[in-house]
Amino acid sequence: MAKKKKTPQRKCVVTNEMKPKKELIRIVRNKEGEVFVDPTGKKNGRGAYLTNDPTVIEKAEKTGVLNRQLDADIDPLVYEELKQFVAGNQDES
């Protein structure tokens, strides 16, 4: 009998829900202090995960939760990129 591979779970920093990593968007701060969206989930740096949902992105932006999680100033462009990313993903489903 084949052993079922465990799906990696990550916690959304806004909703505090554990979800499969594939359902979340990873935001990374690298050693240079740059913050960016990491669609592959493989880039080096401190990562924070957000649920792939426009309302969660808005809430993250309003509460500044990513600033605290990543200990960095988040450029508004990062939120724009996240919104585009979520919008793009919702077209597919």
Secondary structure, DSSP 8 states (H G I E B T S, - for coil): --------EEEBTTT--EEEGGGEEEEEE-TT--EEEETTS--SSEEEEEES-HHHHHHHHHHTHHHHHHTS---HHHHHHHHHHHHHHHHH-
